[in-house]
Amino acid sequence: MAHCGKRFAIPCVLVLLLTANGATDFSTVEVTDTVSAINYNKRIIIFTAANGQTRKIFVDPTVPGLEQIQVGDQVVLLVTRSVAVNLKAI
């Protein structure tokens, strides 16, 4: 299995405890997954984690180097989780 040094910024959703005054959270974690499938035309990659969990990611056209990624590569993903919540009585 080849190691690929490409890094992608991947948006995800984080569940956050709601408060009446609103709340925000923002965090970035580094995850190493294996590329299990690629659709170069649609710019979609399916990654598989060591525990078998899969994630399907659209790679924005502004991200260079997609053609260098191959099935079987290990890729470091920078996963950013963010949420902002503000509750208002109706």
Stockholm file with secondary structure:
# STOCKHOLM 1.0

chainA/1-90         MAHCGKRFAIPCVLVLLLTANGATDFSTVEVTDTVSAINYNKRIIIFTAANGQTRKIFVDPTVPGLEQIQVGDQVVLLVTRSVAVNLKAI
#=GR chainA/1-90 SS CCEEEEEEEEEECCCCCCCTTCEEEEEEEEEEEEEEEEETTTTEEEEECTTSCEEEEECCTTSCCGGGCCTTCEEEEEEEEEEEECCCCC
#=GC SS_cons        CCEEEEEEEEEECCCCCCCTTCEEEEEEEEEEEEEEEEETTTTEEEEECTTSCEEEEECCTTSCCGGGCCTTCEEEEEEEEEEEECCCCC
//
